[in-house]
Each structure stands twice: as C-alpha cells, then as structure tokens.
Amino acid sequence: MTATTSDKAAKAPKPAVIQVENPSTGEIIQEVPDLTEAQVTELVERARAAQPDWAALGFDGRARYLKRMQKWFLDNTERLTRQIHEENGKSIDEATIEVMYGVLASSFWAKHAGKYLADEKVSSRSPFVLGRKLVIRYEPLGVVGVIGPWNNPLLNNFGDVIPALAAGNAVVLKPSEVTPLTSLLMAEMCLAVGLPEGVFAVATGSGATGAALVEQVDGLMFTGSTRTGKKVAARCGERLIPVSLELGGKDPVIVLADADLERAANVTLFSAMHNSGQTCTSSERVYVEAPVYDEFVTLMTDRFKALRVGESTGFGTSDSGSLTFPPQLDIVSRHVDEAVKDGATAVTGGRVKAGAGRFFEPTLLTGVTQDMACMREETFGPTLPIMKVADADEAVRLANDTAYGLQAAVWTKDTSKGEQLARRLQAGTVTINDALANYFALELPMGGWKDSGLGARHGKDGIRKFANRQSVLVTRFGMKNELHGMPFKAKNFNALQKLVGTLYGHPRDTKG
C-alpha cells in the first residue's frame, strides 16, 4: 500500500524549535527555529552572493544605511527596550542604555569606518626601497559570523554587526538561544531600512548552530565564556580565519586611602550591579586600603540595602533584575554559600529571592580571602566581595592574581599615581575614578588580556579586525637592474655598504 501525501506529512519530523522564557516571570513568550547545519549553509551562501554588491557601495553608500538604522533605533526605542527586558530580565532603564548604544554605534561607524579603513601611506628609510610608494589598504573579509551572548542581546550582538557591515562585509548573527528575540528585531530593522537582501541574517539555534556557522564564515567575532571561546578559537585556527574574542572577566577595583569614597561607592555600586552583575566588565571584587576600609564598607552596605529587586515595569521601578540564564543562579549561590562557609560574611542579601522568576538578592561580602571562588572565578551575578589590603602594592598584586584581564578600576585623587598603577595592572582597560564609562567612548579600543580574550571592540582595531590588510609597493622610476640584483657585482655591494653606513652608522645613543 502506498502512503498518501498527508500520511507522509504526518510522519515527517517537526522542525526543532527553542522556547524563549521571560526570566522575570518564568513564562514562555515565544518559540524560534533551531536551525540545522544545512539551513546555516543556506544563509551563508546568500550572504556570500550579496556581499560583493554591498562592498561596491563604498563607505558613503553603506553609511546611508547605518544612518537609517540610527533613526530606526530612535523611533523604536520603547519597543526595543520592552523586548530586551522581556527576554533578558534586566530593568527597563538598563535595556534603554542598550538601545542608546545602538544609536551611538550606528552614528559612530557611519562617520568613522571610511577614516579607519582608508588607504595609509607608509614612509621608509630603507635604502632598498628608496623612491618607492608604500601603501596599506583594507578589504572586507567577505562573510563575517557574529556569535553573541545572552547578557546584552543588542549591545554585544548587533554592536559587533554594525562595524562588520560598515567595513563592507555581509554578516550572519547567531544570538544566544536564551535571548534571540532582540536579534530578530534587528533583522526586521534591516528590512525596514532597505538593507539589500542577504547582507544580514540571523541564525537562531543552539550551540550546534553556532558550530555550523564557524565552519562557513570568513571571519568570526565571539562573545561568551572563556571555555567556549577557547574551543571557537581552536577551530578558527584550524581553518586559518581571523577571530576576535571577548570572554570572561573578574574585574578588580582598587580603592586607595585618598579616594573620593562617596563617588567611588556610587560608581562601584553601578558597575557591580549593572544588569544584576551579568556584564563581563562588571566590578567583581574590591581591594580597599586599610585606613578607609570600614568607611567604604559602610557606604557600600547602605547602598546595597537600598537596592530594589524585582520585575521592572518602567523607569525607576527596579534596580536589580532577574538572572537571565538558569545555571547562573546556581553559580552565584555556590560562590556566596562557599564564601560564608569559609568565614566570609554576607553583610547584605545572600539568598535567592522567593517567588516567580530568577532573582538573587544583591549581596555584599566581607571577610573574604583571595583563595575563595568568589574572588577567583567569574561570578556574573549581583554580588560584590570586598577585601582589606595594606597598600597599593598588595592591591595590584592581588588584582593581577587571576587568569582574567578584561577591565580594572583605580580610585585615588592622585590621578598621576592612578595612571602609574594602571600600567602595572594586567587588564585591557583600566579606568581611574570611573567604571564602565569607557564602553561608550567608541574611539577607545576595549579588549581583554590573558583568558579574557583576543582582539578588541571599538576604535581602529574594532573595525580593522573585519578586514584583510594588503600592503602595496609601487615602483615608478626604477633602475634597469637593482644594485643588489644579479649578477652580483663587487662595486655595487661596496656602494650599498657605504650607503647603509652613512644612513645608520652614527646612532645617537650607544652607551650601555
């Protein structure tokens, strides 16, 4: 008996989907496709076909689309904010900051992409290239893959897409399966602003979807855990494609005795509790010089106790939202429980908040030691351990005693001393009397040392990573044969030796 068409359809496996949850309420708000390798391949092939025409538009042509994106962000701020809050759990206030970043980034890269990727003339004193024209130029990689995290679904996802597009690439974005909806809104935006078909696409799915993307693209930007980032880097190395990584952090804060403690407490509170601590550049541990330790702890205790925890319904209604990723609640709880068991004190909080959603009470820890997990492992939650140190030297030594090196902060009224300490800290970014503000200075590169990543966002590095560099040498009026050419002649090499001696034979400083 032959099966009917309807019988075959009934037996065919249903396409895999991923359920997206509101972490503040536990409700399932939407389902998205879990794309297969074949579907990822199709997206990349479309992107590859569309990329040459996109690159041919030039910087000015592409900038027009970025400026339309800038306007779309402004016109759809409330809608975007609600979507980020709904799938991520952060406050409406913090979700709005993400949208503001989208506005800034669209404007910035529309203006600066052409300048950062313009041809560069190079000069040389080498006698072997006298009279030549030397130029460095940049070409788009082709199809760029962006694999983004769940903690900042617009800022860390589309924030990388914008410079990649501005450089002339087509882009396929694979958002976290936990927070894919904001990225789908970005796809809707690209349609609304008239971006050519295929130039940008979103590949929703699980880790297998991301792995399939790595196999197809010409370059990759990955933001996520250090463990996964190392695997991604290894595969990109095998494929010999460029990769940029922003990974974990255990960002230290150093508070010296002469610091403005009021400002230090206020800014450190924000940098530690921003997005409930779910930010790679969040302040995760504090070292305070002994003379001001008690005063600083008192200031922080008062501020932690005043934080409002819960669902955000509008501006100013909640300070600490839910934890986005379910396993993160276990990590935060373990770090706090182990610290308390080993002698630390939870001055505030320390517990999961009862009720719907994944909320953890803002937790200030004192009496901690450097060997505790809360001081060494990335917590990524609403906790802040504070440790007393004898002096700045001890603070620097302990701050550097970690596998991570993303960001650090130094607090002192002596900014010269602060800059000297910054040079001793093993971190890609150091703020002095501030925190997190650097991320909105798009001219300033931001990237990690050690296990915190490779490459950078922002500045020249933030777009040149999405381009192939080409060096060009042009000889307009060359001799029929070079002095060092074949057949070798003694008189030519005698002349070359004299020329090199004239140019380089009198170094100014030869004292040992």
SVG drawing of the C-alpha trace seen along z (x, -y; Angstrom):
<svg xmlns="http://www.w3.org/2000/svg" viewBox="-3 -64 87 66">
<polyline fill="none" stroke="black" stroke-width="0.4" points="0.0,0.0 1.4,-3.4 1.3,-6.1 -0.7,-9.2 0.9,-12.7 -1.0,-13.5 0.4,-10.3 4.0,-11.3 3.5,-14.8 2.2,-13.4 5.2,-11.2 7.8,-13.9 9.7,-15.2 8.7,-18.6 11.3,-21.3 13.2,-21.8 12.3,-24.9 13.7,-26.7 11.4,-28.1 12.3,-31.6 11.5,-32.3 10.9,-35.5 13.3,-35.1 11.4,-37.6 8.2,-35.5 9.2,-32.1 6.6,-32.3 7.4,-31.0 7.0,-34.0 7.9,-32.7 9.5,-29.9 12.2,-30.3 13.7,-27.8 16.7,-25.7 18.5,-26.0 20.3,-23.0 23.7,-22.9 22.1,-22.9 20.0,-26.0 23.1,-27.8 24.9,-27.0 22.0,-28.4 22.1,-31.7 25.9,-32.0 25.6,-31.2 23.0,-34.0 25.3,-36.4 28.3,-35.5 26.3,-36.2 25.1,-39.6 28.4,-40.8 30.2,-42.0 27.5,-44.5 27.3,-45.6 31.1,-46.2 30.8,-48.0 28.6,-50.7 31.6,-52.2 31.8,-53.7 29.4,-56.6 26.9,-54.3 26.9,-51.9 26.9,-54.9 23.5,-55.9 22.0,-52.6 23.7,-53.0 22.1,-56.4 18.7,-54.9 19.4,-52.4 20.2,-55.2 16.8,-56.8 15.1,-53.4 16.6,-52.9 15.3,-56.3 11.9,-55.7 11.5,-52.2 13.2,-52.8 10.3,-51.7 9.6,-48.6 13.2,-47.5 13.5,-48.3 10.5,-46.1 11.8,-43.3 15.2,-43.3 13.6,-43.5 11.2,-40.7 13.7,-38.1 16.7,-39.2 15.1,-40.3 17.2,-43.5 15.5,-46.7 13.7,-49.0 16.4,-51.6 19.3,-49.3 17.5,-48.0 17.2,-51.6 21.0,-52.0 21.4,-49.2 19.2,-51.0 21.1,-54.2 24.3,-52.3 22.7,-51.2 22.1,-54.8 25.7,-55.8 27.2,-52.9 25.2,-53.4 26.2,-57.1 29.9,-56.4 30.6,-53.8 28.8,-55.7 31.2,-58.5 34.5,-56.7 34.5,-53.5 35.9,-55.2 38.6,-57.0 39.7,-53.9 39.9,-51.8 41.3,-54.4 44.5,-53.7 47.6,-54.6 50.8,-55.9 54.0,-54.5 57.4,-56.1 60.7,-54.1 64.4,-55.0 65.5,-51.6 68.0,-52.0 66.4,-49.0 63.1,-50.8 64.2,-54.4 61.8,-56.2 59.0,-53.6 55.4,-54.3 54.3,-52.2 50.6,-51.8 48.5,-49.8 44.9,-49.1 42.0,-47.2 39.4,-44.9 36.4,-43.3 36.8,-39.7 33.6,-38.6 31.1,-36.9 31.5,-37.6 29.9,-35.4 29.0,-37.0 28.1,-34.7 26.6,-36.7 25.9,-36.3 22.6,-36.4 23.5,-39.2 23.4,-42.1 21.3,-41.0 21.6,-44.3 24.8,-45.9 27.0,-42.8 25.3,-41.3 24.4,-43.9 27.1,-46.2 29.5,-43.9 27.4,-43.6 27.4,-47.3 31.2,-47.8 31.4,-44.5 28.7,-45.8 30.4,-49.2 33.6,-47.5 31.8,-46.0 31.1,-42.5 27.9,-40.5 27.0,-39.3 25.3,-36.2 24.5,-36.7 23.9,-33.7 22.4,-35.1 22.3,-33.1 19.4,-30.6 18.4,-32.2 17.8,-35.7 17.3,-35.5 14.3,-37.8 16.1,-41.1 18.3,-39.9 15.2,-39.0 14.1,-42.6 17.4,-43.7 16.6,-41.6 13.3,-43.4 15.1,-46.7 17.4,-45.8 14.4,-45.1 12.8,-48.4 15.8,-50.5 16.2,-48.7 19.4,-46.8 20.0,-44.6 18.6,-41.1 21.2,-38.6 23.6,-41.2 22.4,-40.5 20.8,-37.4 20.0,-35.9 20.7,-32.2 18.7,-31.2 19.6,-28.0 21.6,-26.0 25.4,-25.5 25.3,-23.2 24.0,-26.1 26.9,-28.3 29.4,-25.5 28.0,-25.2 28.4,-29.0 32.1,-28.8 32.7,-26.2 31.3,-28.5 32.3,-32.1 35.5,-34.1 36.0,-35.7 34.3,-35.5 33.5,-37.6 32.6,-35.6 31.4,-36.9 30.8,-34.4 32.5,-32.2 36.3,-31.6 35.7,-27.8 33.7,-28.0 35.8,-30.8 38.9,-28.6 37.2,-25.9 36.0,-28.5 39.5,-30.0 41.0,-26.5 38.6,-25.7 39.2,-29.1 42.9,-28.5 42.5,-25.1 40.5,-27.0 43.0,-29.9 40.3,-32.5 40.6,-35.6 38.8,-35.5 38.1,-38.1 37.0,-37.1 35.5,-38.9 35.4,-36.4 35.1,-36.3 36.3,-38.7 37.0,-39.0 37.4,-42.7 39.1,-44.3 38.5,-47.6 41.3,-49.3 40.3,-51.9 43.2,-53.9 43.0,-55.8 42.9,-59.2 39.9,-58.3 36.7,-60.2 34.8,-57.5 31.3,-58.8 31.9,-58.8 33.8,-55.5 30.9,-53.8 28.3,-55.2 30.1,-54.2 31.3,-50.9 27.7,-50.1 26.6,-50.7 29.5,-48.8 29.0,-45.8 25.2,-45.7 24.6,-46.8 22.5,-44.1 22.5,-42.3 26.2,-41.8 25.8,-40.0 28.3,-42.0 31.9,-41.0 33.1,-44.4 31.2,-44.4 33.3,-45.1 33.6,-41.6 36.0,-42.2 37.2,-45.2 40.5,-45.8 40.4,-48.7 43.4,-50.2 43.1,-49.6 42.6,-53.2 39.4,-53.6 38.1,-50.0 35.5,-50.3 34.1,-53.6 33.9,-52.2 32.2,-49.1 29.6,-51.2 28.9,-53.3 28.5,-50.2 26.3,-48.5 23.9,-51.4 23.7,-51.4 23.3,-47.7 20.5,-47.7 18.7,-50.4 18.6,-48.5 15.1,-47.4 15.0,-43.9 12.2,-42.6 10.4,-43.0 10.9,-46.3 7.7,-48.0 9.1,-51.4 11.9,-53.8 13.0,-53.9 10.9,-50.9 13.7,-48.3 17.5,-48.4 18.3,-44.7 16.5,-42.4 16.5,-38.7 19.3,-36.4 18.9,-35.5 20.5,-32.1 19.2,-29.4 22.6,-27.8 23.8,-31.3 21.7,-31.2 23.5,-28.0 26.9,-29.6 26.0,-32.8 24.5,-30.7 27.6,-28.5 30.0,-31.4 28.1,-33.0 27.5,-29.8 31.1,-28.6 32.4,-32.0 30.2,-32.2 31.0,-28.6 34.8,-29.5 34.4,-32.5 33.1,-35.4 30.1,-37.5 27.1,-38.3 26.5,-41.8 23.5,-42.1 21.5,-39.6 23.0,-36.1 19.8,-34.3 17.6,-33.6 14.5,-35.8 11.4,-33.8 8.6,-33.9 8.4,-33.8 11.5,-34.5 15.2,-34.1 16.1,-36.9 19.1,-36.8 19.4,-39.4 22.2,-41.9 25.0,-40.5 27.9,-42.3 30.6,-40.0 33.3,-40.9 35.9,-38.8 36.8,-37.2 40.2,-35.8 41.9,-35.6 41.6,-31.8 37.8,-31.9 35.8,-31.1 34.0,-34.5 37.4,-36.2 38.9,-34.0 36.1,-32.6 33.8,-34.8 30.5,-35.1 28.4,-37.0 25.8,-37.9 24.7,-40.6 27.5,-40.0 30.5,-42.1 33.3,-40.8 35.4,-43.5 38.8,-42.7 41.1,-44.9 44.7,-45.4 47.7,-47.1 48.7,-49.3 48.5,-49.8 51.3,-47.3 49.3,-44.5 46.2,-45.6 47.9,-45.4 49.5,-42.0 46.1,-40.5 44.3,-42.2 46.7,-40.6 46.4,-37.2 43.8,-35.8 43.5,-34.1 41.4,-37.1 42.4,-40.5 39.5,-42.4 38.9,-45.6 40.0,-47.2 39.4,-50.4 41.6,-52.5 40.2,-55.1 42.5,-57.9 42.6,-61.7 46.2,-61.5 45.5,-60.7 49.2,-60.6 49.6,-57.8 46.4,-56.2 47.9,-56.1 51.1,-54.6 49.1,-51.8 47.1,-51.3 50.4,-50.5 51.0,-47.7 47.6,-46.1 47.2,-43.2 44.0,-44.3 43.0,-45.5 41.2,-48.6 41.7,-50.5 39.5,-53.3 40.7,-55.8 38.0,-57.3 35.4,-55.7 33.9,-52.4 32.2,-51.2 32.3,-54.7 34.9,-53.6 32.4,-51.4 30.6,-54.5 33.9,-56.0 33.7,-54.3 37.1,-55.8 38.8,-53.9 39.6,-50.2 38.3,-47.7 39.6,-44.2 41.0,-41.6 44.3,-40.2 45.0,-36.6 41.9,-34.4 39.6,-37.5 40.0,-37.3 41.7,-38.4 41.3,-41.5 39.1,-44.5 35.9,-46.3 35.8,-50.0 38.4,-52.3 40.5,-51.3 41.0,-47.8 37.3,-47.3 36.7,-47.5 40.1,-46.5 39.5,-43.1 36.7,-42.7 39.1,-43.5 42.0,-41.9 45.1,-44.1 47.0,-44.4 50.4,-46.0 51.2,-47.6 54.6,-48.7 54.8,-50.8 58.0,-51.5 57.5,-54.3 61.1,-55.1 63.3,-52.1 66.7,-51.3 67.1,-48.7 68.7,-46.5 69.0,-46.9 72.3,-47.4 71.7,-44.2 70.5,-42.4 72.1,-39.5 74.7,-39.0 76.3,-40.3 79.0,-42.9 81.6,-43.9 81.3,-47.6 77.6,-47.6 77.9,-45.9 80.7,-48.3 78.3,-51.2 75.5,-49.6 77.7,-49.2 78.7,-52.8 75.1,-53.9 74.0,-51.8 77.0,-53.1 76.0,-56.7 72.4,-56.2 72.8,-54.0 76.4,-54.2 76.0,-57.0 73.4,-56.0 72.8,-58.8 72.8,-56.7 75.3,-53.8 76.0,-53.9 75.3,-50.7"/>
</svg>
